[in-house]
Amino acid sequence: MSSRLLFTIAARTQGWQLYEGEHGRSWFPSLGEARENAKLLAATLHEHHGIPTAVIIDMGRESVELARHG
């Protein structure tokens, strides 16, 4: 069984950083843009390659899961 690849959205100065695993992938000016991009990436990766994925928002002390595939 393979591990789940996390797409994490974290607040940064004047925007939002999207991480794929531990690697910074993209920066977005709005949470909405970061959220939609992360959900699309996660869904596409699972659909085409069968990799289990999830999208979470890092809220500091806790995280909120937005989507899960596989």
Distance bins in CASP14 RR format, pairs under 12 A and 6 or more apart:
PFRMAT RR
TARGET T0000
AUTHOR 0000-0000-0000
RMODE 2
METHOD distances of the structure
MODEL  1
1 51 0 0 0 0 0 1 0 0 0 0 0
1 52 0 0 0 0 1 0 0 0 0 0 0
1 70 0 0 0 0 0 1 0 0 0 0 0
2 45 0 0 0 0 0 1 0 0 0 0 0
2 46 0 0 0 0 0 1 0 0 0 0 0
2 49 0 0 0 0 0 1 0 0 0 0 0
2 50 0 0 0 0 1 0 0 0 0 0 0
2 51 1 0 0 1 0 0 0 0 0 0 0
2 52 1 0 0 1 0 0 0 0 0 0 0
2 53 0 0 0 0 0 1 0 0 0 0 0
2 70 0 0 0 0 0 1 0 0 0 0 0
3 21 0 0 0 0 0 1 0 0 0 0 0
3 51 0 0 0 0 1 0 0 0 0 0 0
3 52 1 0 0 1 0 0 0 0 0 0 0
3 53 0 0 0 0 0 1 0 0 0 0 0
3 54 0 0 0 0 0 1 0 0 0 0 0
3 70 0 0 0 0 0 1 0 0 0 0 0
4 21 0 0 0 0 1 0 0 0 0 0 0
4 42 0 0 0 0 1 0 0 0 0 0 0
4 45 0 0 0 0 0 1 0 0 0 0 0
4 46 0 0 0 0 1 0 0 0 0 0 0
4 50 0 0 0 0 0 1 0 0 0 0 0
4 51 0 0 0 0 1 0 0 0 0 0 0
4 52 1 0 1 0 0 0 0 0 0 0 0
4 53 1 0 0 1 0 0 0 0 0 0 0
4 54 1 0 1 0 0 0 0 0 0 0 0
4 55 0 0 0 0 0 1 0 0 0 0 0
4 56 0 0 0 0 0 1 0 0 0 0 0
4 65 0 0 0 0 0 1 0 0 0 0 0
4 67 0 0 0 0 0 1 0 0 0 0 0
4 68 1 0 0 1 0 0 0 0 0 0 0
4 69 0 0 0 0 1 0 0 0 0 0 0
4 70 0 0 0 0 1 0 0 0 0 0 0
5 19 0 0 0 0 0 1 0 0 0 0 0
5 20 1 0 0 1 0 0 0 0 0 0 0
5 21 1 0 0 1 0 0 0 0 0 0 0
5 22 0 0 0 0 0 1 0 0 0 0 0
5 23 0 0 0 0 0 1 0 0 0 0 0
5 25 0 0 0 0 0 1 0 0 0 0 0
5 38 0 0 0 0 0 1 0 0 0 0 0
5 41 0 0 0 0 1 0 0 0 0 0 0
5 42 1 0 0 1 0 0 0 0 0 0 0
5 44 0 0 0 0 0 1 0 0 0 0 0
5 45 1 0 0 1 0 0 0 0 0 0 0
5 46 0 0 0 0 1 0 0 0 0 0 0
5 49 0 0 0 0 1 0 0 0 0 0 0
5 50 0 0 0 0 0 1 0 0 0 0 0
5 51 1 0 1 0 0 0 0 0 0 0 0
5 52 1 0 0 1 0 0 0 0 0 0 0
5 53 1 0 1 0 0 0 0 0 0 0 0
5 54 1 0 0 1 0 0 0 0 0 0 0
5 55 0 0 0 0 0 1 0 0 0 0 0
5 56 0 0 0 0 0 1 0 0 0 0 0
5 68 0 0 0 0 0 1 0 0 0 0 0
5 69 0 0 0 0 1 0 0 0 0 0 0
5 70 0 0 0 0 0 1 0 0 0 0 0
6 18 0 0 0 0 0 1 0 0 0 0 0
6 19 1 0 0 1 0 0 0 0 0 0 0
6 20 0 0 0 0 1 0 0 0 0 0 0
6 21 1 0 1 0 0 0 0 0 0 0 0
6 22 0 0 0 0 1 0 0 0 0 0 0
6 23 0 0 0 0 0 1 0 0 0 0 0
6 24 0 0 0 0 0 1 0 0 0 0 0
6 25 0 0 0 0 0 1 0 0 0 0 0
6 38 0 0 0 0 1 0 0 0 0 0 0
6 41 0 0 0 0 0 1 0 0 0 0 0
6 42 0 0 0 0 1 0 0 0 0 0 0
6 45 0 0 0 0 0 1 0 0 0 0 0
6 51 0 0 0 0 0 1 0 0 0 0 0
6 52 0 0 0 0 1 0 0 0 0 0 0
6 53 1 0 0 1 0 0 0 0 0 0 0
6 54 1 0 1 0 0 0 0 0 0 0 0
6 55 1 0 0 1 0 0 0 0 0 0 0
6 56 1 0 0 1 0 0 0 0 0 0 0
6 57 0 0 0 0 0 1 0 0 0 0 0
6 58 0 0 0 0 1 0 0 0 0 0 0
6 63 0 0 0 0 1 0 0 0 0 0 0
6 65 0 0 0 0 1 0 0 0 0 0 0
6 66 0 0 0 0 0 1 0 0 0 0 0
6 67 0 0 0 0 0 1 0 0 0 0 0
6 68 0 0 0 0 0 1 0 0 0 0 0
6 69 0 0 0 0 0 1 0 0 0 0 0
7 16 0 0 0 0 0 1 0 0 0 0 0
7 17 0 0 0 0 0 1 0 0 0 0 0
7 18 1 0 0 1 0 0 0 0 0 0 0
7 19 1 0 0 1 0 0 0 0 0 0 0
7 20 1 0 1 0 0 0 0 0 0 0 0
7 21 1 0 0 1 0 0 0 0 0 0 0
7 22 0 0 0 0 0 1 0 0 0 0 0
7 23 0 0 0 0 0 1 0 0 0 0 0
7 24 0 0 0 0 0 1 0 0 0 0 0
7 25 1 0 0 1 0 0 0 0 0 0 0
7 26 0 0 0 0 0 1 0 0 0 0 0
7 34 0 0 0 0 1 0 0 0 0 0 0
7 35 0 0 0 0 1 0 0 0 0 0 0
7 36 0 0 0 0 0 1 0 0 0 0 0
7 37 0 0 0 0 1 0 0 0 0 0 0
7 38 1 0 1 0 0 0 0 0 0 0 0
7 39 0 0 0 0 1 0 0 0 0 0 0
7 40 0 0 0 0 1 0 0 0 0 0 0
7 41 1 0 0 1 0 0 0 0 0 0 0
7 42 1 0 1 0 0 0 0 0 0 0 0
7 43 0 0 0 0 0 1 0 0 0 0 0
7 44 0 0 0 0 0 1 0 0 0 0 0
7 45 0 0 0 0 1 0 0 0 0 0 0
7 46 0 0 0 0 0 1 0 0 0 0 0
7 51 0 0 0 0 0 1 0 0 0 0 0
7 52 0 0 0 0 0 1 0 0 0 0 0
7 53 1 0 0 1 0 0 0 0 0 0 0
7 54 1 0 0 1 0 0 0 0 0 0 0
7 55 1 0 1 0 0 0 0 0 0 0 0
7 56 1 0 0 1 0 0 0 0 0 0 0
7 57 0 0 0 0 0 1 0 0 0 0 0
7 58 0 0 0 0 0 1 0 0 0 0 0
7 63 0 0 0 0 0 1 0 0 0 0 0
7 65 0 0 0 0 0 1 0 0 0 0 0
7 66 0 0 0 0 1 0 0 0 0 0 0
7 67 0 0 0 0 1 0 0 0 0 0 0
7 68 0 0 0 0 0 1 0 0 0 0 0
7 69 0 0 0 0 0 1 0 0 0 0 0
8 16 0 0 0 0 0 1 0 0 0 0 0
8 17 0 0 0 0 1 0 0 0 0 0 0
8 18 1 0 0 1 0 0 0 0 0 0 0
8 19 1 0 1 0 0 0 0 0 0 0 0
8 20 0 0 0 0 1 0 0 0 0 0 0
8 21 1 0 0 1 0 0 0 0 0 0 0
8 22 0 0 0 0 1 0 0 0 0 0 0
8 23 0 0 0 0 0 1 0 0 0 0 0
8 24 0 0 0 0 1 0 0 0 0 0 0
8 25 0 0 0 0 1 0 0 0 0 0 0
8 26 0 0 0 0 0 1 0 0 0 0 0
8 34 0 0 0 0 0 1 0 0 0 0 0
8 35 0 0 0 0 0 1 0 0 0 0 0
8 38 0 0 0 0 1 0 0 0 0 0 0
8 41 0 0 0 0 0 1 0 0 0 0 0
8 42 0 0 0 0 0 1 0 0 0 0 0
8 53 0 0 0 0 0 1 0 0 0 0 0
8 54 0 0 0 0 1 0 0 0 0 0 0
8 55 1 0 0 1 0 0 0 0 0 0 0
8 56 1 0 1 0 0 0 0 0 0 0 0
8 57 1 0 0 1 0 0 0 0 0 0 0
8 58 1 0 1 0 0 0 0 0 0 0 0
8 59 0 0 0 0 0 1 0 0 0 0 0
8 60 0 0 0 0 0 1 0 0 0 0 0
8 63 1 0 0 1 0 0 0 0 0 0 0
8 64 0 0 0 0 0 1 0 0 0 0 0
8 65 0 0 0 0 0 1 0 0 0 0 0
8 66 0 0 0 0 0 1 0 0 0 0 0
9 15 0 0 0 0 0 1 0 0 0 0 0
9 16 1 0 1 0 0 0 0 0 0 0 0
9 17 1 0 0 1 0 0 0 0 0 0 0
9 18 1 0 1 0 0 0 0 0 0 0 0
9 19 1 0 0 1 0 0 0 0 0 0 0
9 20 0 0 0 0 0 1 0 0 0 0 0
9 21 0 0 0 0 0 1 0 0 0 0 0
9 24 0 0 0 0 0 1 0 0 0 0 0
9 25 0 0 0 0 0 1 0 0 0 0 0
9 26 0 0 0 0 1 0 0 0 0 0 0
9 27 0 0 0 0 0 1 0 0 0 0 0
9 28 0 0 0 0 1 0 0 0 0 0 0
9 30 0 0 0 0 0 1 0 0 0 0 0
9 31 1 0 0 1 0 0 0 0 0 0 0
9 32 0 0 0 0 1 0 0 0 0 0 0
9 33 0 0 0 0 0 1 0 0 0 0 0
9 34 1 0 1 0 0 0 0 0 0 0 0
9 35 1 0 0 1 0 0 0 0 0 0 0
9 36 0 0 0 0 0 1 0 0 0 0 0
9 37 0 0 0 0 1 0 0 0 0 0 0
9 38 1 0 1 0 0 0 0 0 0 0 0
9 39 0 0 0 0 1 0 0 0 0 0 0
9 41 0 0 0 0 0 1 0 0 0 0 0
9 42 0 0 0 0 0 1 0 0 0 0 0
9 54 0 0 0 0 0 1 0 0 0 0 0
9 55 1 0 0 1 0 0 0 0 0 0 0
9 56 1 0 0 1 0 0 0 0 0 0 0
9 57 1 0 1 0 0 0 0 0 0 0 0
9 58 1 0 0 1 0 0 0 0 0 0 0
9 59 0 0 0 0 1 0 0 0 0 0 0
9 60 0 0 0 0 0 1 0 0 0 0 0
9 63 0 0 0 0 1 0 0 0 0 0 0
9 64 0 0 0 0 1 0 0 0 0 0 0
9 65 0 0 0 0 0 1 0 0 0 0 0
9 66 1 0 0 1 0 0 0 0 0 0 0
9 67 0 0 0 0 0 1 0 0 0 0 0
10 16 1 0 0 1 0 0 0 0 0 0 0
10 17 1 0 1 0 0 0 0 0 0 0 0
10 18 0 0 0 0 1 0 0 0 0 0 0
10 19 1 0 0 1 0 0 0 0 0 0 0
10 21 0 0 0 0 0 1 0 0 0 0 0
10 22 0 0 0 0 0 1 0 0 0 0 0
10 24 0 0 0 0 1 0 0 0 0 0 0
10 25 0 0 0 0 0 1 0 0 0 0 0
10 26 0 0 0 0 0 1 0 0 0 0 0
10 27 0 0 0 0 0 1 0 0 0 0 0
10 28 0 0 0 0 0 1 0 0 0 0 0
10 31 0 0 0 0 0 1 0 0 0 0 0
10 34 0 0 0 0 1 0 0 0 0 0 0
10 38 0 0 0 0 0 1 0 0 0 0 0
10 56 0 0 0 0 1 0 0 0 0 0 0
10 57 1 0 0 1 0 0 0 0 0 0 0
10 58 1 0 1 0 0 0 0 0 0 0 0
10 59 0 0 0 0 1 0 0 0 0 0 0
10 60 0 0 0 0 1 0 0 0 0 0 0
10 63 0 0 0 0 1 0 0 0 0 0 0
10 64 0 0 0 0 0 1 0 0 0 0 0
11 17 1 0 0 1 0 0 0 0 0 0 0
11 18 0 0 0 0 0 1 0 0 0 0 0
11 27 0 0 0 0 0 1 0 0 0 0 0
11 28 0 0 0 0 0 1 0 0 0 0 0
11 29 0 0 0 0 0 1 0 0 0 0 0
11 30 0 0 0 0 0 1 0 0 0 0 0
11 31 0 0 0 0 1 0 0 0 0 0 0
11 34 0 0 0 0 1 0 0 0 0 0 0
11 57 0 0 0 0 1 0 0 0 0 0 0
11 58 1 0 0 1 0 0 0 0 0 0 0
11 59 0 0 0 0 1 0 0 0 0 0 0
11 60 0 0 0 0 1 0 0 0 0 0 0
12 18 0 0 0 0 0 1 0 0 0 0 0
12 19 0 0 0 0 0 1 0 0 0 0 0
12 24 0 0 0 0 0 1 0 0 0 0 0
12 26 0 0 0 0 0 1 0 0 0 0 0
12 27 1 0 0 1 0 0 0 0 0 0 0
12 28 0 0 0 0 1 0 0 0 0 0 0
12 29 0 0 0 0 0 1 0 0 0 0 0
12 31 0 0 0 0 0 1 0 0 0 0 0
12 34 0 0 0 0 0 1 0 0 0 0 0
12 58 0 0 0 0 0 1 0 0 0 0 0
13 27 0 0 0 0 0 1 0 0 0 0 0
13 29 0 0 0 0 0 1 0 0 0 0 0
14 27 0 0 0 0 1 0 0 0 0 0 0
14 28 0 0 0 0 0 1 0 0 0 0 0
14 29 1 0 0 1 0 0 0 0 0 0 0
14 30 0 0 0 0 0 1 0 0 0 0 0
15 26 0 0 0 0 0 1 0 0 0 0 0
15 27 1 0 0 1 0 0 0 0 0 0 0
15 28 1 0 0 1 0 0 0 0 0 0 0
15 29 1 0 1 0 0 0 0 0 0 0 0
15 30 1 0 0 1 0 0 0 0 0 0 0
15 31 0 0 0 0 1 0 0 0 0 0 0
15 32 0 0 0 0 0 1 0 0 0 0 0
15 33 0 0 0 0 1 0 0 0 0 0 0
15 34 1 0 0 1 0 0 0 0 0 0 0
16 24 0 0 0 0 0 1 0 0 0 0 0
16 25 0 0 0 0 0 1 0 0 0 0 0
16 26 0 0 0 0 1 0 0 0 0 0 0
16 27 1 0 0 1 0 0 0 0 0 0 0
16 28 1 0 1 0 0 0 0 0 0 0 0
16 29 1 0 0 1 0 0 0 0 0 0 0
16 30 1 0 0 1 0 0 0 0 0 0 0
16 31 1 0 1 0 0 0 0 0 0 0 0
16 32 0 0 0 0 1 0 0 0 0 0 0
16 33 1 0 0 1 0 0 0 0 0 0 0
16 34 1 1 0 0 0 0 0 0 0 0 0
16 35 0 0 0 0 1 0 0 0 0 0 0
16 36 0 0 0 0 0 1 0 0 0 0 0
16 37 0 0 0 0 1 0 0 0 0 0 0
16 38 0 0 0 0 1 0 0 0 0 0 0
16 57 0 0 0 0 1 0 0 0 0 0 0
16 58 0 0 0 0 1 0 0 0 0 0 0
17 23 0 0 0 0 0 1 0 0 0 0 0
17 24 1 0 0 1 0 0 0 0 0 0 0
17 25 0 0 0 0 1 0 0 0 0 0 0
17 26 1 0 0 1 0 0 0 0 0 0 0
17 27 1 0 1 0 0 0 0 0 0 0 0
17 28 0 0 0 0 1 0 0 0 0 0 0
17 29 0 0 0 0 0 1 0 0 0 0 0
17 31 0 0 0 0 0 1 0 0 0 0 0
17 33 0 0 0 0 0 1 0 0 0 0 0
17 34 1 0 0 1 0 0 0 0 0 0 0
17 37 0 0 0 0 0 1 0 0 0 0 0
17 38 0 0 0 0 0 1 0 0 0 0 0
17 57 0 0 0 0 0 1 0 0 0 0 0
17 58 0 0 0 0 1 0 0 0 0 0 0
18 24 1 0 0 1 0 0 0 0 0 0 0
18 25 1 0 1 0 0 0 0 0 0 0 0
18 26 1 0 1 0 0 0 0 0 0 0 0
18 27 1 0 0 1 0 0 0 0 0 0 0
18 28 1 0 0 1 0 0 0 0 0 0 0
18 30 0 0 0 0 0 1 0 0 0 0 0
18 31 0 0 0 0 0 1 0 0 0 0 0
18 32 0 0 0 0 0 1 0 0 0 0 0
18 33 0 0 0 0 1 0 0 0 0 0 0
18 34 1 0 1 0 0 0 0 0 0 0 0
18 35 0 0 0 0 1 0 0 0 0 0 0
18 36 0 0 0 0 0 1 0 0 0 0 0
18 37 1 0 0 1 0 0 0 0 0 0 0
18 38 1 0 1 0 0 0 0 0 0 0 0
18 39 0 0 0 0 0 1 0 0 0 0 0
18 40 0 0 0 0 0 1 0 0 0 0 0
18 41 0 0 0 0 1 0 0 0 0 0 0
18 42 0 0 0 0 0 1 0 0 0 0 0
18 55 0 0 0 0 1 0 0 0 0 0 0
18 56 0 0 0 0 0 1 0 0 0 0 0
18 57 0 0 0 0 0 1 0 0 0 0 0
18 58 0 0 0 0 0 1 0 0 0 0 0
18 66 0 0 0 0 0 1 0 0 0 0 0
19 25 1 0 0 1 0 0 0 0 0 0 0
19 26 0 0 0 0 1 0 0 0 0 0 0
19 27 0 0 0 0 0 1 0 0 0 0 0
19 34 0 0 0 0 0 1 0 0 0 0 0
19 37 0 0 0 0 0 1 0 0 0 0 0
19 38 0 0 0 0 1 0 0 0 0 0 0
19 41 0 0 0 0 0 1 0 0 0 0 0
19 55 0 0 0 0 0 1 0 0 0 0 0
19 56 0 0 0 0 1 0 0 0 0 0 0
19 57 0 0 0 0 0 1 0 0 0 0 0
19 58 0 0 0 0 1 0 0 0 0 0 0
19 63 0 0 0 0 0 1 0 0 0 0 0
20 26 0 0 0 0 1 0 0 0 0 0 0
20 37 0 0 0 0 0 1 0 0 0 0 0
20 38 0 0 0 0 1 0 0 0 0 0 0
20 41 1 0 0 1 0 0 0 0 0 0 0
20 42 0 0 0 0 1 0 0 0 0 0 0
20 45 0 0 0 0 1 0 0 0 0 0 0
20 51 0 0 0 0 0 1 0 0 0 0 0
20 53 0 0 0 0 1 0 0 0 0 0 0
20 54 0 0 0 0 0 1 0 0 0 0 0
20 55 0 0 0 0 0 1 0 0 0 0 0
21 38 0 0 0 0 0 1 0 0 0 0 0
21 41 0 0 0 0 0 1 0 0 0 0 0
21 42 0 0 0 0 0 1 0 0 0 0 0
21 45 0 0 0 0 0 1 0 0 0 0 0
21 51 0 0 0 0 0 1 0 0 0 0 0
21 53 0 0 0 0 1 0 0 0 0 0 0
21 54 0 0 0 0 0 1 0 0 0 0 0
21 55 0 0 0 0 0 1 0 0 0 0 0
21 56 0 0 0 0 0 1 0 0 0 0 0
21 58 0 0 0 0 0 1 0 0 0 0 0
24 34 0 0 0 0 0 1 0 0 0 0 0
24 38 0 0 0 0 0 1 0 0 0 0 0
25 34 0 0 0 0 0 1 0 0 0 0 0
25 37 0 0 0 0 1 0 0 0 0 0 0
25 38 0 0 0 0 1 0 0 0 0 0 0
25 41 1 0 0 1 0 0 0 0 0 0 0
25 42 0 0 0 0 0 1 0 0 0 0 0
25 45 0 0 0 0 0 1 0 0 0 0 0
26 33 0 0 0 0 1 0 0 0 0 0 0
26 34 1 0 0 1 0 0 0 0 0 0 0
26 36 0 0 0 0 0 1 0 0 0 0 0
26 37 1 0 0 1 0 0 0 0 0 0 0
26 38 0 0 0 0 1 0 0 0 0 0 0
26 40 0 0 0 0 0 1 0 0 0 0 0
26 41 0 0 0 0 1 0 0 0 0 0 0
27 33 0 0 0 0 1 0 0 0 0 0 0
27 34 0 0 0 0 1 0 0 0 0 0 0
27 37 0 0 0 0 0 1 0 0 0 0 0
28 34 1 0 1 0 0 0 0 0 0 0 0
28 35 0 0 0 0 1 0 0 0 0 0 0
28 36 0 0 0 0 1 0 0 0 0 0 0
28 37 1 0 0 1 0 0 0 0 0 0 0
28 38 0 0 0 0 1 0 0 0 0 0 0
29 37 0 0 0 0 0 1 0 0 0 0 0
30 36 0 0 0 0 1 0 0 0 0 0 0
30 37 0 0 0 0 0 1 0 0 0 0 0
31 37 0 0 0 0 0 1 0 0 0 0 0
31 38 0 0 0 0 0 1 0 0 0 0 0
31 57 1 0 0 1 0 0 0 0 0 0 0
31 58 0 0 0 0 0 1 0 0 0 0 0
31 59 0 0 0 0 0 1 0 0 0 0 0
31 64 0 0 0 0 0 1 0 0 0 0 0
31 66 0 0 0 0 0 1 0 0 0 0 0
32 38 0 0 0 0 1 0 0 0 0 0 0
32 39 0 0 0 0 1 0 0 0 0 0 0
32 40 0 0 0 0 0 1 0 0 0 0 0
32 55 0 0 0 0 0 1 0 0 0 0 0
32 57 0 0 0 0 0 1 0 0 0 0 0
32 66 0 0 0 0 0 1 0 0 0 0 0
33 39 0 0 0 0 0 1 0 0 0 0 0
33 40 0 0 0 0 0 1 0 0 0 0 0
34 40 0 0 0 0 0 1 0 0 0 0 0
34 41 0 0 0 0 0 1 0 0 0 0 0
34 55 0 0 0 0 1 0 0 0 0 0 0
34 56 0 0 0 0 0 1 0 0 0 0 0
34 57 0 0 0 0 1 0 0 0 0 0 0
34 58 0 0 0 0 0 1 0 0 0 0 0
34 66 0 0 0 0 0 1 0 0 0 0 0
35 41 0 0 0 0 0 1 0 0 0 0 0
35 42 0 0 0 0 0 1 0 0 0 0 0
35 55 1 0 0 1 0 0 0 0 0 0 0
35 56 0 0 0 0 0 1 0 0 0 0 0
35 57 1 0 0 1 0 0 0 0 0 0 0
35 64 0 0 0 0 0 1 0 0 0 0 0
35 65 0 0 0 0 0 1 0 0 0 0 0
35 66 1 0 0 1 0 0 0 0 0 0 0
35 67 0 0 0 0 1 0 0 0 0 0 0
36 42 0 0 0 0 0 1 0 0 0 0 0
36 43 0 0 0 0 0 1 0 0 0 0 0
36 55 0 0 0 0 0 1 0 0 0 0 0
36 66 0 0 0 0 0 1 0 0 0 0 0
36 67 0 0 0 0 0 1 0 0 0 0 0
37 43 0 0 0 0 0 1 0 0 0 0 0
37 44 0 0 0 0 0 1 0 0 0 0 0
37 55 0 0 0 0 1 0 0 0 0 0 0
37 66 0 0 0 0 0 1 0 0 0 0 0
37 67 0 0 0 0 0 1 0 0 0 0 0
38 44 0 0 0 0 0 1 0 0 0 0 0
38 45 0 0 0 0 0 1 0 0 0 0 0
38 53 0 0 0 0 1 0 0 0 0 0 0
38 54 0 0 0 0 1 0 0 0 0 0 0
38 55 1 0 1 0 0 0 0 0 0 0 0
38 56 0 0 0 0 1 0 0 0 0 0 0
38 57 0 0 0 0 1 0 0 0 0 0 0
38 58 0 0 0 0 0 1 0 0 0 0 0
38 65 0 0 0 0 0 1 0 0 0 0 0
38 66 1 0 0 1 0 0 0 0 0 0 0
38 67 1 0 0 1 0 0 0 0 0 0 0
38 69 0 0 0 0 0 1 0 0 0 0 0
39 45 0 0 0 0 0 1 0 0 0 0 0
39 46 0 0 0 0 0 1 0 0 0 0 0
39 53 0 0 0 0 1 0 0 0 0 0 0
39 54 0 0 0 0 0 1 0 0 0 0 0
39 55 1 0 1 0 0 0 0 0 0 0 0
39 56 0 0 0 0 0 1 0 0 0 0 0
39 57 0 0 0 0 0 1 0 0 0 0 0
39 65 0 0 0 0 0 1 0 0 0 0 0
39 66 1 0 0 1 0 0 0 0 0 0 0
39 67 1 0 1 0 0 0 0 0 0 0 0
39 68 0 0 0 0 0 1 0 0 0 0 0
39 69 0 0 0 0 1 0 0 0 0 0 0
40 46 0 0 0 0 0 1 0 0 0 0 0
40 47 0 0 0 0 0 1 0 0 0 0 0
40 53 0 0 0 0 0 1 0 0 0 0 0
40 55 0 0 0 0 1 0 0 0 0 0 0
40 66 0 0 0 0 0 1 0 0 0 0 0
40 67 0 0 0 0 1 0 0 0 0 0 0
40 69 0 0 0 0 0 1 0 0 0 0 0
41 47 0 0 0 0 0 1 0 0 0 0 0
41 48 0 0 0 0 0 1 0 0 0 0 0
41 49 0 0 0 0 0 1 0 0 0 0 0
41 51 0 0 0 0 0 1 0 0 0 0 0
41 53 1 0 0 1 0 0 0 0 0 0 0
41 54 0 0 0 0 0 1 0 0 0 0 0
41 55 0 0 0 0 1 0 0 0 0 0 0
41 67 0 0 0 0 0 1 0 0 0 0 0
41 69 0 0 0 0 0 1 0 0 0 0 0
42 48 0 0 0 0 0 1 0 0 0 0 0
42 49 0 0 0 0 0 1 0 0 0 0 0
42 50 0 0 0 0 0 1 0 0 0 0 0
42 51 0 0 0 0 1 0 0 0 0 0 0
42 52 0 0 0 0 1 0 0 0 0 0 0
42 53 1 1 0 0 0 0 0 0 0 0 0
42 54 1 0 0 1 0 0 0 0 0 0 0
42 55 1 0 1 0 0 0 0 0 0 0 0
42 56 0 0 0 0 0 1 0 0 0 0 0
42 65 0 0 0 0 0 1 0 0 0 0 0
42 66 0 0 0 0 1 0 0 0 0 0 0
42 67 1 0 1 0 0 0 0 0 0 0 0
42 68 0 0 0 0 1 0 0 0 0 0 0
42 69 1 0 1 0 0 0 0 0 0 0 0
42 70 0 0 0 0 1 0 0 0 0 0 0
43 49 0 0 0 0 0 1 0 0 0 0 0
43 50 0 0 0 0 0 1 0 0 0 0 0
43 51 0 0 0 0 0 1 0 0 0 0 0
43 52 0 0 0 0 0 1 0 0 0 0 0
43 53 1 0 0 1 0 0 0 0 0 0 0
43 54 0 0 0 0 0 1 0 0 0 0 0
43 55 0 0 0 0 1 0 0 0 0 0 0
43 66 0 0 0 0 0 1 0 0 0 0 0
43 67 1 0 0 1 0 0 0 0 0 0 0
43 68 0 0 0 0 0 1 0 0 0 0 0
43 69 1 0 1 0 0 0 0 0 0 0 0
43 70 0 0 0 0 0 1 0 0 0 0 0
44 50 0 0 0 0 0 1 0 0 0 0 0
44 51 0 0 0 0 0 1 0 0 0 0 0
44 53 0 0 0 0 1 0 0 0 0 0 0
44 67 0 0 0 0 0 1 0 0 0 0 0
44 69 0 0 0 0 1 0 0 0 0 0 0
45 51 1 0 1 0 0 0 0 0 0 0 0
45 52 0 0 0 0 1 0 0 0 0 0 0
45 53 1 0 1 0 0 0 0 0 0 0 0
45 54 0 0 0 0 0 1 0 0 0 0 0
45 55 0 0 0 0 0 1 0 0 0 0 0
45 67 0 0 0 0 0 1 0 0 0 0 0
45 69 1 0 0 1 0 0 0 0 0 0 0
45 70 0 0 0 0 0 1 0 0 0 0 0
46 52 1 0 0 1 0 0 0 0 0 0 0
46 53 1 0 1 0 0 0 0 0 0 0 0
46 54 0 0 0 0 1 0 0 0 0 0 0
46 55 0 0 0 0 0 1 0 0 0 0 0
46 67 0 0 0 0 1 0 0 0 0 0 0
46 68 0 0 0 0 1 0 0 0 0 0 0
46 69 1 1 0 0 0 0 0 0 0 0 0
46 70 1 0 1 0 0 0 0 0 0 0 0
47 53 0 0 0 0 1 0 0 0 0 0 0
47 69 1 0 0 1 0 0 0 0 0 0 0
47 70 0 0 0 0 1 0 0 0 0 0 0
48 69 0 0 0 0 0 1 0 0 0 0 0
49 69 0 0 0 0 0 1 0 0 0 0 0
49 70 0 0 0 0 0 1 0 0 0 0 0
50 69 0 0 0 0 1 0 0 0 0 0 0
50 70 1 0 0 1 0 0 0 0 0 0 0
51 69 0 0 0 0 1 0 0 0 0 0 0
51 70 0 0 0 0 1 0 0 0 0 0 0
52 67 0 0 0 0 0 1 0 0 0 0 0
52 68 0 0 0 0 1 0 0 0 0 0 0
52 69 1 0 0 1 0 0 0 0 0 0 0
52 70 1 0 1 0 0 0 0 0 0 0 0
53 65 0 0 0 0 0 1 0 0 0 0 0
53 66 0 0 0 0 0 1 0 0 0 0 0
53 67 1 0 0 1 0 0 0 0 0 0 0
53 68 1 0 0 1 0 0 0 0 0 0 0
53 69 1 0 1 0 0 0 0 0 0 0 0
53 70 1 0 0 1 0 0 0 0 0 0 0
54 63 0 0 0 0 1 0 0 0 0 0 0
54 64 0 0 0 0 0 1 0 0 0 0 0
54 65 1 0 1 0 0 0 0 0 0 0 0
54 66 0 0 0 0 1 0 0 0 0 0 0
54 67 1 0 0 1 0 0 0 0 0 0 0
54 68 1 0 1 0 0 0 0 0 0 0 0
54 69 1 0 0 1 0 0 0 0 0 0 0
54 70 0 0 0 0 1 0 0 0 0 0 0
55 63 0 0 0 0 0 1 0 0 0 0 0
55 64 0 0 0 0 1 0 0 0 0 0 0
55 65 1 0 0 1 0 0 0 0 0 0 0
55 66 1 0 1 0 0 0 0 0 0 0 0
55 67 1 0 1 0 0 0 0 0 0 0 0
55 68 1 0 0 1 0 0 0 0 0 0 0
55 69 0 0 0 0 1 0 0 0 0 0 0
56 62 0 0 0 0 1 0 0 0 0 0 0
56 63 1 0 1 0 0 0 0 0 0 0 0
56 64 1 0 0 1 0 0 0 0 0 0 0
56 65 1 0 1 0 0 0 0 0 0 0 0
56 66 1 0 0 1 0 0 0 0 0 0 0
56 67 0 0 0 0 1 0 0 0 0 0 0
56 68 0 0 0 0 1 0 0 0 0 0 0
57 63 1 0 0 1 0 0 0 0 0 0 0
57 64 1 0 1 0 0 0 0 0 0 0 0
57 65 0 0 0 0 1 0 0 0 0 0 0
57 66 1 0 0 1 0 0 0 0 0 0 0
57 67 0 0 0 0 0 1 0 0 0 0 0
58 64 0 0 0 0 1 0 0 0 0 0 0
58 65 0 0 0 0 0 1 0 0 0 0 0
58 66 0 0 0 0 0 1 0 0 0 0 0
59 65 0 0 0 0 0 1 0 0 0 0 0
59 66 0 0 0 0 0 1 0 0 0 0 0
END
